[in-house]
Amino acid sequence: MDSSDSSKPAPSPKAPKRKADRAGEDAFDLWLQRGLHKLYDDIAAEPIPPELMRLIEEDRTRRDK
């Protein structure tokens, strides 16, 4: 078989994905989002430590000059 056989067109890099492919990606995205929320929501809800807030304010002041 010749590798230059062009009887089948090469798939376009921007070809639309099949519904099944998108559904699988959507399911994975949902699973990932839920998992990350389960792991990190409590941490994200914690108050920012005062030392970090001080550093942020110092940087903001320095940038405004």
All heavy atoms as TSV, in Angstrom:
chain	resi	resn	atom	element	x	y	z
A	1	MET	N	N	0.833	-1.177	0.000
A	1	MET	CA	C	0.000	0.000	0.000
A	1	MET	C	C	0.881	1.245	0.000
A	1	MET	O	O	1.834	1.345	0.751
A	1	MET	CB	C	-0.890	-0.037	1.237
A	1	MET	CG	C	-2.070	0.853	1.127
A	1	MET	SD	S	-3.145	0.490	2.522
A	1	MET	CE	C	-4.619	0.987	1.788
A	2	ASP	N	N	0.591	2.194	-0.829
A	2	ASP	CA	C	1.382	3.411	-0.982
A	2	ASP	C	C	0.956	4.438	0.068
A	2	ASP	O	O	-0.219	4.712	0.249
A	2	ASP	CB	C	1.169	3.965	-2.392
A	2	ASP	CG	C	2.088	5.117	-2.703
A	2	ASP	OD1	O	2.915	5.468	-1.833
A	2	ASP	OD2	O	1.973	5.665	-3.810
A	3	SER	N	N	1.927	5.030	0.782
A	3	SER	CA	C	1.604	6.007	1.817
A	3	SER	C	C	1.104	7.322	1.237
A	3	SER	O	O	0.565	8.155	1.941
A	3	SER	CB	C	2.829	6.275	2.709
A	3	SER	OG	O	3.855	6.839	1.926
A	4	SER	N	N	1.250	7.506	-0.071
A	4	SER	CA	C	0.770	8.738	-0.697
A	4	SER	C	C	-0.650	8.581	-1.223
A	4	SER	O	O	-1.133	9.420	-1.955
A	4	SER	CB	C	1.711	9.165	-1.825
A	4	SER	OG	O	1.700	8.178	-2.837
A	5	ASP	N	N	-1.320	7.468	-0.845
A	5	ASP	CA	C	-2.701	7.232	-1.276
A	5	ASP	C	C	-3.594	8.320	-0.686
A	5	ASP	O	O	-3.654	8.501	0.511
A	5	ASP	CB	C	-3.161	5.845	-0.805
A	5	ASP	CG	C	-4.579	5.549	-1.247
A	5	ASP	OD1	O	-5.072	6.211	-2.175
A	5	ASP	OD2	O	-5.184	4.640	-0.665
A	6	SER	N	N	-4.257	9.049	-1.564
A	6	SER	CA	C	-5.090	10.157	-1.096
A	6	SER	C	C	-6.571	9.875	-1.303
A	6	SER	O	O	-7.350	10.782	-1.514
A	6	SER	CB	C	-4.687	11.452	-1.788
A	6	SER	OG	O	-4.858	11.312	-3.182
A	7	SER	N	N	-6.946	8.597	-1.240
A	7	SER	CA	C	-8.353	8.271	-1.431
A	7	SER	C	C	-9.195	8.750	-0.248
A	7	SER	O	O	-10.365	9.022	-0.400
A	7	SER	CB	C	-8.543	6.774	-1.645
A	7	SER	OG	O	-8.063	6.059	-0.521
A	8	LYS	N	N	-8.587	8.852	0.921
A	8	LYS	CA	C	-9.301	9.374	2.089
A	8	LYS	C	C	-8.718	10.741	2.432
A	8	LYS	O	O	-7.513	10.874	2.609
A	8	LYS	CB	C	-9.103	8.460	3.298
A	8	LYS	CG	C	-9.815	7.144	3.208
A	8	LYS	CD	C	-9.644	6.398	4.501
A	8	LYS	CE	C	-10.347	5.072	4.461
A	8	LYS	NZ	N	-10.148	4.344	5.716
A	9	PRO	N	N	-9.557	11.753	2.528
A	9	PRO	CA	C	-9.033	13.070	2.894
A	9	PRO	C	C	-8.595	13.079	4.356
A	9	PRO	O	O	-9.188	12.401	5.195
A	9	PRO	CB	C	-10.214	14.014	2.675
A	9	PRO	CG	C	-11.422	13.144	2.742
A	9	PRO	CD	C	-10.991	11.784	2.280
A	10	ALA	N	N	-7.561	13.806	4.628
A	10	ALA	CA	C	-7.088	13.937	6.011
A	10	ALA	C	C	-8.117	14.720	6.812
A	10	ALA	O	O	-8.722	15.656	6.294
A	10	ALA	CB	C	-5.741	14.658	6.031
A	11	PRO	N	N	-8.349	14.338	8.074
A	11	PRO	CA	C	-9.320	15.083	8.879
A	11	PRO	C	C	-8.830	16.501	9.126
A	11	PRO	O	O	-7.643	16.738	9.337
A	11	PRO	CB	C	-9.406	14.289	10.184
A	11	PRO	CG	C	-8.206	13.423	10.218
A	11	PRO	CD	C	-7.745	13.241	8.803
A	12	SER	N	N	-9.745	17.409	9.051
A	12	SER	CA	C	-9.415	18.812	9.287
A	12	SER	C	C	-9.094	19.017	10.762
A	12	SER	O	O	-9.782	18.457	11.618
A	12	SER	CB	C	-10.606	19.687	8.887
A	12	SER	OG	O	-10.430	20.991	9.349
A	13	PRO	N	N	-8.076	19.796	11.087
A	13	PRO	CA	C	-7.773	20.018	12.506
A	13	PRO	C	C	-8.904	20.734	13.235
A	13	PRO	O	O	-9.009	20.664	14.431
A	13	PRO	CB	C	-6.507	20.861	12.479
A	13	PRO	CG	C	-6.347	21.340	11.095
A	13	PRO	CD	C	-7.171	20.463	10.210
A	14	LYS	N	N	-9.755	21.434	12.493
A	14	LYS	CA	C	-10.863	22.142	13.120
A	14	LYS	C	C	-12.197	21.458	12.838
A	14	LYS	O	O	-13.242	22.092	12.886
A	14	LYS	CB	C	-10.905	23.593	12.651
A	14	LYS	CG	C	-9.708	24.385	13.121
A	14	LYS	CD	C	-9.854	25.829	12.776
A	14	LYS	CE	C	-8.641	26.591	13.288
A	14	LYS	NZ	N	-8.788	28.003	13.177
A	15	ALA	N	N	-12.151	20.157	12.532
A	15	ALA	CA	C	-13.385	19.422	12.259
A	15	ALA	C	C	-14.237	19.392	13.519
A	15	ALA	O	O	-13.710	19.253	14.614
A	15	ALA	CB	C	-13.055	18.006	11.815
A	16	PRO	N	N	-15.540	19.549	13.389
A	16	PRO	CA	C	-16.403	19.522	14.572
A	16	PRO	C	C	-16.354	18.154	15.237
A	16	PRO	O	O	-16.262	17.128	14.566
A	16	PRO	CB	C	-17.792	19.830	14.023
A	16	PRO	CG	C	-17.722	19.550	12.575
A	16	PRO	CD	C	-16.294	19.730	12.168
A	17	LYS	N	N	-16.405	18.149	16.558
A	17	LYS	CA	C	-16.367	16.890	17.284
A	17	LYS	C	C	-17.739	16.252	17.271
A	17	LYS	O	O	-18.754	16.928	17.195
A	17	LYS	CB	C	-15.919	17.140	18.721
A	17	LYS	CG	C	-14.490	17.609	18.796
A	17	LYS	CD	C	-14.033	17.655	20.208
A	17	LYS	CE	C	-12.565	18.013	20.219
A	17	LYS	NZ	N	-11.956	17.723	21.469
A	18	ARG	N	N	-17.735	14.941	17.356
A	18	ARG	CA	C	-19.007	14.214	17.407
A	18	ARG	C	C	-19.685	14.478	18.742
A	18	ARG	O	O	-19.041	14.824	19.725
A	18	ARG	CB	C	-18.742	12.724	17.248
A	18	ARG	CG	C	-18.177	12.366	15.906
A	18	ARG	CD	C	-18.071	10.862	15.728
A	18	ARG	NE	N	-17.998	10.123	16.975
A	18	ARG	CZ	C	-17.046	9.249	17.278
A	18	ARG	NH1	N	-16.084	9.000	16.429
A	18	ARG	NH2	N	-17.050	8.619	18.424
A	19	LYS	N	N	-21.005	14.310	18.769
A	19	LYS	CA	C	-21.766	14.526	19.997
A	19	LYS	C	C	-21.242	13.659	21.130
A	19	LYS	O	O	-21.143	14.097	22.262
A	19	LYS	CB	C	-23.248	14.221	19.762
A	19	LYS	CG	C	-24.090	15.401	19.504
A	19	LYS	CD	C	-25.556	15.000	19.481
A	19	LYS	CE	C	-26.386	16.193	19.092
A	19	LYS	NZ	N	-27.791	15.859	18.980
A	20	ALA	N	N	-20.918	12.410	20.826
A	20	ALA	CA	C	-20.438	11.491	21.858
A	20	ALA	C	C	-19.130	11.998	22.451
A	20	ALA	O	O	-18.907	11.902	23.658
A	20	ALA	CB	C	-20.257	10.096	21.280
A	21	ASP	N	N	-18.248	12.545	21.613
A	21	ASP	CA	C	-16.983	13.085	22.106
A	21	ASP	C	C	-17.233	14.273	23.026
A	21	ASP	O	O	-16.633	14.390	24.089
A	21	ASP	CB	C	-16.086	13.520	20.945
A	21	ASP	CG	C	-15.581	12.354	20.123
A	21	ASP	OD1	O	-15.620	11.208	20.621
A	21	ASP	OD2	O	-15.164	12.598	18.979
A	22	ARG	N	N	-18.125	15.166	22.612
A	22	ARG	CA	C	-18.429	16.352	23.430
A	22	ARG	C	C	-19.081	15.946	24.741
A	22	ARG	O	O	-18.793	16.507	25.783
A	22	ARG	CB	C	-19.322	17.314	22.665
A	22	ARG	CG	C	-18.587	18.101	21.602
A	22	ARG	CD	C	-19.448	19.237	21.083
A	22	ARG	NE	N	-20.760	18.793	20.658
A	22	ARG	CZ	C	-21.110	18.538	19.403
A	22	ARG	NH1	N	-20.250	18.725	18.439
A	22	ARG	NH2	N	-22.322	18.128	19.105
A	23	ALA	N	N	-19.973	14.951	24.703
A	23	ALA	CA	C	-20.651	14.496	25.917
A	23	ALA	C	C	-19.632	13.932	26.899
A	23	ALA	O	O	-19.717	14.184	28.095
A	23	ALA	CB	C	-21.710	13.454	25.580
A	24	GLY	N	N	-18.661	13.196	26.385
A	24	GLY	CA	C	-17.608	12.654	27.251
A	24	GLY	C	C	-16.775	13.760	27.865
A	24	GLY	O	O	-16.429	13.701	29.041
A	25	GLU	N	N	-16.450	14.767	27.068
A	25	GLU	CA	C	-15.682	15.902	27.593
A	25	GLU	C	C	-16.499	16.680	28.605
A	25	GLU	O	O	-15.979	17.098	29.636
A	25	GLU	CB	C	-15.246	16.814	26.451
A	25	GLU	CG	C	-14.160	16.217	25.587
A	25	GLU	CD	C	-13.808	17.093	24.406
A	25	GLU	OE1	O	-14.360	18.200	24.288
A	25	GLU	OE2	O	-12.975	16.665	23.597
A	26	ASP	N	N	-17.786	16.881	28.331
A	26	ASP	CA	C	-18.646	17.594	29.267
A	26	ASP	C	C	-18.739	16.840	30.584
A	26	ASP	O	O	-18.697	17.441	31.654
A	26	ASP	CB	C	-20.047	17.800	28.682
A	26	ASP	CG	C	-20.060	18.786	27.520
A	26	ASP	OD1	O	-19.080	19.539	27.348
A	26	ASP	OD2	O	-21.069	18.793	26.785
A	27	ALA	N	N	-18.871	15.520	30.510
A	27	ALA	CA	C	-18.952	14.700	31.726
A	27	ALA	C	C	-17.650	14.807	32.514
A	27	ALA	O	O	-17.663	14.939	33.743
A	27	ALA	CB	C	-19.250	13.253	31.370
A	28	PHE	N	N	-16.519	14.765	31.823
A	28	PHE	CA	C	-15.225	14.883	32.499
A	28	PHE	C	C	-15.085	16.258	33.139
A	28	PHE	O	O	-14.656	16.375	34.288
A	28	PHE	CB	C	-14.072	14.650	31.517
A	28	PHE	CG	C	-12.730	14.888	32.146
A	28	PHE	CD1	C	-12.179	13.955	33.005
A	28	PHE	CD2	C	-12.033	16.060	31.892
A	28	PHE	CE1	C	-10.951	14.178	33.605
A	28	PHE	CE2	C	-10.804	16.301	32.491
A	28	PHE	CZ	C	-10.255	15.348	33.346
A	29	ASP	N	N	-15.452	17.318	32.402
A	29	ASP	CA	C	-15.370	18.675	32.944
A	29	ASP	C	C	-16.222	18.822	34.202
A	29	ASP	O	O	-15.792	19.428	35.184
A	29	ASP	CB	C	-15.799	19.709	31.909
A	29	ASP	CG	C	-14.801	19.864	30.773
A	29	ASP	OD1	O	-13.647	19.392	30.920
A	29	ASP	OD2	O	-15.175	20.441	29.735
A	30	LEU	N	N	-17.412	18.257	34.178
A	30	LEU	CA	C	-18.303	18.315	35.338
A	30	LEU	C	C	-17.697	17.559	36.512
A	30	LEU	O	O	-17.684	18.049	37.649
A	30	LEU	CB	C	-19.673	17.748	34.978
A	30	LEU	CG	C	-20.735	17.784	36.052
A	30	LEU	CD1	C	-21.002	19.222	36.496
A	30	LEU	CD2	C	-22.018	17.150	35.543
A	31	TRP	N	N	-17.185	16.362	36.262
A	31	TRP	CA	C	-16.557	15.560	37.307
A	31	TRP	C	C	-15.368	16.310	37.903
A	31	TRP	O	O	-15.206	16.370	39.127
A	31	TRP	CB	C	-16.099	14.221	36.720
A	31	TRP	CG	C	-15.246	13.430	37.645
A	31	TRP	CD1	C	-15.656	12.622	38.654
A	31	TRP	CD2	C	-13.810	13.393	37.657
A	31	TRP	NE1	N	-14.575	12.082	39.291
A	31	TRP	CE2	C	-13.425	12.540	38.706
A	31	TRP	CE3	C	-12.827	14.001	36.885
A	31	TRP	CZ2	C	-12.090	12.272	38.998
A	31	TRP	CZ3	C	-11.491	13.744	37.177
A	31	TRP	CH2	C	-11.142	12.889	38.221
A	32	LEU	N	N	-14.540	16.898	37.048
A	32	LEU	CA	C	-13.370	17.623	37.511
A	32	LEU	C	C	-13.768	18.836	38.339
A	32	LEU	O	O	-13.216	19.078	39.422
A	32	LEU	CB	C	-12.510	18.055	36.320
A	32	LEU	CG	C	-11.221	18.796	36.636
A	32	LEU	CD1	C	-10.291	17.930	37.482
A	32	LEU	CD2	C	-10.531	19.221	35.355
A	33	GLN	N	N	-14.729	19.601	37.858
A	33	GLN	CA	C	-15.176	20.792	38.568
A	33	GLN	C	C	-15.721	20.418	39.951
A	33	GLN	O	O	-15.372	21.052	40.954
A	33	GLN	CB	C	-16.251	21.509	37.760
A	33	GLN	CG	C	-16.717	22.796	38.395
A	33	GLN	CD	C	-17.754	23.510	37.538
A	33	GLN	OE1	O	-18.331	22.924	36.625
A	33	GLN	NE2	N	-17.990	24.761	37.833
A	34	ARG	N	N	-16.541	19.389	40.015
A	34	ARG	CA	C	-17.094	18.962	41.310
A	34	ARG	C	C	-15.997	18.486	42.242
A	34	ARG	O	O	-16.009	18.782	43.437
A	34	ARG	CB	C	-18.132	17.859	41.105
A	34	ARG	CG	C	-19.421	18.364	40.534
A	34	ARG	CD	C	-20.410	17.239	40.335
A	34	ARG	NE	N	-21.666	17.733	39.806
A	34	ARG	CZ	C	-22.628	16.959	39.351
A	34	ARG	NH1	N	-22.496	15.642	39.377
A	34	ARG	NH2	N	-23.730	17.488	38.886
A	35	GLY	N	N	-15.055	17.733	41.709
A	35	GLY	CA	C	-13.955	17.231	42.533
A	35	GLY	C	C	-13.098	18.356	43.085
A	35	GLY	O	O	-12.719	18.345	44.261
A	36	LEU	N	N	-12.794	19.341	42.238
A	36	LEU	CA	C	-11.978	20.463	42.695
A	36	LEU	C	C	-12.719	21.296	43.737
A	36	LEU	O	O	-12.132	21.736	44.726
A	36	LEU	CB	C	-11.559	21.332	41.508
A	36	LEU	CG	C	-10.563	20.678	40.553
A	36	LEU	CD1	C	-10.348	21.556	39.327
A	36	LEU	CD2	C	-9.243	20.391	41.246
A	37	HIS	N	N	-14.017	21.491	43.521
A	37	HIS	CA	C	-14.804	22.227	44.516
A	37	HIS	C	C	-14.818	21.480	45.846
A	37	HIS	O	O	-14.656	22.089	46.911
A	37	HIS	CB	C	-16.236	22.460	44.030
A	37	HIS	CG	C	-16.363	23.656	43.148
A	37	HIS	ND1	N	-16.308	24.942	43.627
A	37	HIS	CD2	C	-16.525	23.762	41.808
A	37	HIS	CE1	C	-16.446	25.792	42.624
A	37	HIS	NE2	N	-16.567	25.099	41.503
A	38	LYS	N	N	-14.975	20.175	45.791
A	38	LYS	CA	C	-15.010	19.365	47.006
A	38	LYS	C	C	-13.687	19.482	47.760
A	38	LYS	O	O	-13.660	19.563	48.985
A	38	LYS	CB	C	-15.286	17.911	46.640
A	38	LYS	CG	C	-15.496	17.002	47.818
A	38	LYS	CD	C	-15.874	15.616	47.342
A	38	LYS	CE	C	-16.099	14.682	48.510
A	38	LYS	NZ	N	-16.451	13.342	48.074
A	39	LEU	N	N	-12.582	19.519	47.035
A	39	LEU	CA	C	-11.263	19.594	47.665
A	39	LEU	C	C	-10.917	20.991	48.174
A	39	LEU	O	O	-10.300	21.134	49.229
A	39	LEU	CB	C	-10.181	19.160	46.671
A	39	LEU	CG	C	-10.114	17.686	46.329
A	39	LEU	CD1	C	-9.126	17.458	45.189
A	39	LEU	CD2	C	-9.713	16.873	47.546
A	40	TYR	N	N	-11.290	22.040	47.436
A	40	TYR	CA	C	-10.733	23.362	47.709
A	40	TYR	C	C	-11.715	24.434	48.166
A	40	TYR	O	O	-11.284	25.533	48.512
A	40	TYR	CB	C	-9.981	23.865	46.468
A	40	TYR	CG	C	-8.781	23.010	46.160
A	40	TYR	CD1	C	-8.763	22.187	45.038
A	40	TYR	CD2	C	-7.676	23.001	46.995
A	40	TYR	CE1	C	-7.670	21.385	44.761
A	40	TYR	CE2	C	-6.580	22.205	46.732
A	40	TYR	CZ	C	-6.578	21.398	45.608
A	40	TYR	OH	O	-5.507	20.612	45.342
A	41	ASP	N	N	-13.013	24.166	48.194
A	41	ASP	CA	C	-13.960	25.206	48.613
A	41	ASP	C	C	-13.699	25.682	50.040
A	41	ASP	O	O	-13.750	26.875	50.324
A	41	ASP	CB	C	-15.403	24.734	48.476
A	41	ASP	CG	C	-15.952	24.927	47.080
A	41	ASP	OD1	O	-15.255	25.549	46.246
A	41	ASP	OD2	O	-17.074	24.458	46.819
A	42	ASP	N	N	-13.424	24.753	50.951
A	42	ASP	CA	C	-13.161	25.151	52.338
A	42	ASP	C	C	-11.916	26.033	52.437
A	42	ASP	O	O	-11.893	27.011	53.180
A	42	ASP	CB	C	-12.991	23.922	53.231
A	42	ASP	CG	C	-14.293	23.152	53.425
A	42	ASP	OD1	O	-15.371	23.752	53.223
A	42	ASP	OD2	O	-14.231	21.957	53.769
A	43	ILE	N	N	-10.904	25.692	51.682
A	43	ILE	CA	C	-9.663	26.470	51.708
A	43	ILE	C	C	-9.890	27.854	51.109
A	43	ILE	O	O	-9.435	28.858	51.654
A	43	ILE	CB	C	-8.537	25.723	50.961
A	43	ILE	CG1	C	-8.211	24.427	51.700
A	43	ILE	CG2	C	-7.301	26.594	50.796
A	43	ILE	CD1	C	-7.368	23.460	50.924
A	44	ALA	N	N	-10.611	27.909	50.008
A	44	ALA	CA	C	-10.864	29.193	49.348
A	44	ALA	C	C	-11.725	30.110	50.216
A	44	ALA	O	O	-11.659	31.336	50.084
A	44	ALA	CB	C	-11.530	28.967	47.996
A	45	ALA	N	N	-12.517	29.545	51.109
A	45	ALA	CA	C	-13.387	30.345	51.970
A	45	ALA	C	C	-12.651	30.889	53.196
A	45	ALA	O	O	-13.184	31.747	53.904
A	45	ALA	CB	C	-14.582	29.509	52.422
A	46	GLU	N	N	-11.433	30.409	53.446
A	46	GLU	CA	C	-10.672	30.887	54.603
A	46	GLU	C	C	-10.275	32.347	54.393
A	46	GLU	O	O	-10.046	32.785	53.266
A	46	GLU	CB	C	-9.407	30.048	54.792
A	46	GLU	CG	C	-9.676	28.633	55.233
A	46	GLU	CD	C	-8.405	27.820	55.392
A	46	GLU	OE1	O	-7.286	28.370	55.226
A	46	GLU	OE2	O	-8.526	26.624	55.687
A	47	PRO	N	N	-10.168	33.097	55.488
A	47	PRO	CA	C	-9.733	34.493	55.356
A	47	PRO	C	C	-8.267	34.563	54.916
A	47	PRO	O	O	-7.477	33.657	55.186
A	47	PRO	CB	C	-9.909	35.066	56.762
A	47	PRO	CG	C	-9.939	33.888	57.676
A	47	PRO	CD	C	-10.449	32.723	56.869
A	48	ILE	N	N	-7.925	35.625	54.233
A	48	ILE	CA	C	-6.543	35.830	53.791
A	48	ILE	C	C	-5.717	36.223	55.014
A	48	ILE	O	O	-6.116	37.112	55.777
A	48	ILE	CB	C	-6.476	36.923	52.710
A	48	ILE	CG1	C	-7.293	36.478	51.490
A	48	ILE	CG2	C	-5.029	37.225	52.323
A	48	ILE	CD1	C	-7.429	37.529	50.423
A	49	PRO	N	N	-4.573	35.578	55.216
A	49	PRO	CA	C	-3.742	35.897	56.386
A	49	PRO	C	C	-3.313	37.374	56.375
A	49	PRO	O	O	-3.034	37.943	55.310
A	49	PRO	CB	C	-2.523	34.990	56.231
A	49	PRO	CG	C	-2.975	33.888	55.326
A	49	PRO	CD	C	-4.012	34.493	54.432
A	50	PRO	N	N	-3.264	37.994	57.551
A	50	PRO	CA	C	-2.907	39.420	57.632
A	50	PRO	C	C	-1.557	39.752	56.985
A	50	PRO	O	O	-1.409	40.793	56.348
A	50	PRO	CB	C	-2.877	39.710	59.131
A	50	PRO	CG	C	-3.665	38.616	59.768
A	50	PRO	CD	C	-3.586	37.436	58.855
A	51	GLU	N	N	-0.581	38.877	57.147
A	51	GLU	CA	C	0.746	39.132	56.563
A	51	GLU	C	C	0.669	39.193	55.038
A	51	GLU	O	O	1.290	40.050	54.404
A	51	GLU	CB	C	1.736	38.048	56.992
A	51	GLU	CG	C	3.121	38.196	56.420
A	51	GLU	CD	C	3.847	39.460	56.881
A	51	GLU	OE1	O	3.443	40.085	57.868
A	51	GLU	OE2	O	4.848	39.822	56.222
A	52	LEU	N	N	-0.115	38.315	54.434
A	52	LEU	CA	C	-0.282	38.326	52.987
A	52	LEU	C	C	-1.022	39.588	52.549
A	52	LEU	O	O	-0.659	40.216	51.550
A	52	LEU	CB	C	-1.020	37.074	52.509
A	52	LEU	CG	C	-1.242	36.941	51.016
A	52	LEU	CD1	C	0.074	37.016	50.244
A	52	LEU	CD2	C	-1.965	35.636	50.707
A	53	MET	N	N	-2.051	39.989	53.290
A	53	MET	CA	C	-2.778	41.224	52.966
A	53	MET	C	C	-1.850	42.434	53.042
A	53	MET	O	O	-1.915	43.329	52.210
A	53	MET	CB	C	-3.966	41.417	53.912
A	53	MET	CG	C	-5.140	40.513	53.610
A	53	MET	SD	S	-5.782	40.693	51.937
A	53	MET	CE	C	-6.357	42.364	51.939
A	54	ARG	N	N	-0.967	42.439	54.050
A	54	ARG	CA	C	-0.006	43.545	54.183
A	54	ARG	C	C	0.901	43.607	52.956
A	54	ARG	O	O	1.131	44.686	52.400
A	54	ARG	CB	C	0.823	43.375	55.460
A	54	ARG	CG	C	1.784	44.538	55.731
A	54	ARG	CD	C	2.676	44.274	56.924
A	54	ARG	NE	N	3.576	43.131	56.731
A	54	ARG	CZ	C	4.661	43.155	55.959
A	54	ARG	NH1	N	4.984	44.238	55.293
A	54	ARG	NH2	N	5.423	42.090	55.841
A	55	LEU	N	N	1.393	42.456	52.516
A	55	LEU	CA	C	2.265	42.421	51.337
A	55	LEU	C	C	1.527	42.890	50.084
A	55	LEU	O	O	2.085	43.621	49.261
A	55	LEU	CB	C	2.810	41.008	51.124
A	55	LEU	CG	C	3.810	40.517	52.158
A	55	LEU	CD1	C	4.082	39.026	51.961
A	55	LEU	CD2	C	5.084	41.317	52.112
A	56	ILE	N	N	0.276	42.485	49.938
A	56	ILE	CA	C	-0.525	42.901	48.788
A	56	ILE	C	C	-0.725	44.407	48.802
A	56	ILE	O	O	-0.572	45.085	47.774
A	56	ILE	CB	C	-1.877	42.160	48.767
A	56	ILE	CG1	C	-1.643	40.681	48.476
A	56	ILE	CG2	C	-2.822	42.778	47.750
A	56	ILE	CD1	C	-2.875	39.808	48.686
A	57	GLU	N	N	-1.061	44.956	49.964
A	57	GLU	CA	C	-1.267	46.405	50.078
A	57	GLU	C	C	0.024	47.171	49.812
A	57	GLU	O	O	0.011	48.216	49.153
A	57	GLU	CB	C	-1.834	46.759	51.452
A	57	GLU	CG	C	-3.262	46.324	51.649
A	57	GLU	CD	C	-4.215	46.942	50.640
A	57	GLU	OE1	O	-4.029	48.120	50.249
A	57	GLU	OE2	O	-5.154	46.232	50.232
A	58	GLU	N	N	1.151	46.684	50.318
A	58	GLU	CA	C	2.450	47.324	50.053
A	58	GLU	C	C	2.739	47.347	48.554
A	58	GLU	O	O	3.188	48.358	48.018
A	58	GLU	CB	C	3.571	46.625	50.797
A	58	GLU	CG	C	3.613	46.901	52.272
A	58	GLU	CD	C	4.722	46.123	52.976
A	58	GLU	OE1	O	5.535	45.433	52.292
A	58	GLU	OE2	O	4.774	46.193	54.213
A	59	ASP	N	N	2.500	46.234	47.887
A	59	ASP	CA	C	2.741	46.164	46.452
A	59	ASP	C	C	1.811	47.103	45.703
A	59	ASP	O	O	2.236	47.793	44.782
A	59	ASP	CB	C	2.536	44.723	45.957
A	59	ASP	CG	C	2.836	44.593	44.480
A	59	ASP	OD1	O	3.991	44.844	44.074
A	59	ASP	OD2	O	1.893	44.254	43.733
A	60	ARG	N	N	0.567	47.140	46.094
A	60	ARG	CA	C	-0.407	48.022	45.446
A	60	ARG	C	C	0.020	49.482	45.606
A	60	ARG	O	O	-0.036	50.260	44.655
A	60	ARG	CB	C	-1.791	47.807	46.041
A	60	ARG	CG	C	-2.877	48.593	45.350
A	60	ARG	CD	C	-4.233	48.297	45.920
A	60	ARG	NE	N	-4.612	46.925	45.601
A	60	ARG	CZ	C	-5.467	46.198	46.303
A	60	ARG	NH1	N	-6.037	46.700	47.366
A	60	ARG	NH2	N	-5.747	44.975	45.933
A	61	THR	N	N	0.452	49.855	46.805
A	61	THR	CA	C	0.909	51.219	47.065
A	61	THR	C	C	2.131	51.551	46.206
A	61	THR	O	O	2.229	52.621	45.619
A	61	THR	CB	C	1.235	51.401	48.551
A	61	THR	OG1	O	0.071	51.078	49.325
A	61	THR	CG2	C	1.666	52.813	48.867
A	62	ARG	N	N	3.065	50.609	46.136
A	62	ARG	CA	C	4.288	50.824	45.360
A	62	ARG	C	C	3.971	50.976	43.868
A	62	ARG	O	O	4.577	51.790	43.179
A	62	ARG	CB	C	5.233	49.661	45.612
A	62	ARG	CG	C	6.659	49.939	45.220
A	62	ARG	CD	C	7.637	48.849	45.638
A	62	ARG	NE	N	7.236	47.557	45.153
A	62	ARG	CZ	C	7.077	46.470	45.920
A	62	ARG	NH1	N	7.292	46.543	47.211
A	62	ARG	NH2	N	6.719	45.319	45.394
A	63	ARG	N	N	3.026	50.224	43.370
A	63	ARG	CA	C	2.670	50.300	41.951
A	63	ARG	C	C	1.935	51.602	41.609
A	63	ARG	O	O	1.994	52.076	40.496
A	63	ARG	CB	C	1.795	49.113	41.552
A	63	ARG	CG	C	2.543	47.830	41.476
A	63	ARG	CD	C	1.597	46.693	41.167
A	63	ARG	NE	N	2.264	45.421	41.241
A	63	ARG	CZ	C	2.483	44.641	40.194
A	63	ARG	NH1	N	2.090	45.012	39.008
A	63	ARG	NH2	N	3.106	43.498	40.327
A	64	ASP	N	N	1.201	52.148	42.577
A	64	ASP	CA	C	0.441	53.373	42.343
A	64	ASP	C	C	1.325	54.621	42.304
A	64	ASP	O	O	0.880	55.669	41.867
A	64	ASP	CB	C	-0.636	53.552	43.415
A	64	ASP	CG	C	-1.768	52.546	43.242
A	64	ASP	OD1	O	-1.875	51.950	42.151
A	64	ASP	OD2	O	-2.530	52.343	44.208
A	65	LYS	N	N	2.552	54.503	42.753
A	65	LYS	CA	C	3.448	55.675	42.780
A	65	LYS	C	C	3.926	56.045	41.404
A	65	LYS	O	O	4.043	55.371	40.495
A	65	LYS	CB	C	4.655	55.406	43.679
A	65	LYS	CG	C	4.271	55.415	45.137
A	65	LYS	CD	C	5.492	55.211	45.975
A	65	LYS	CE	C	5.112	55.200	47.447
A	65	LYS	NZ	N	6.238	54.994	48.302
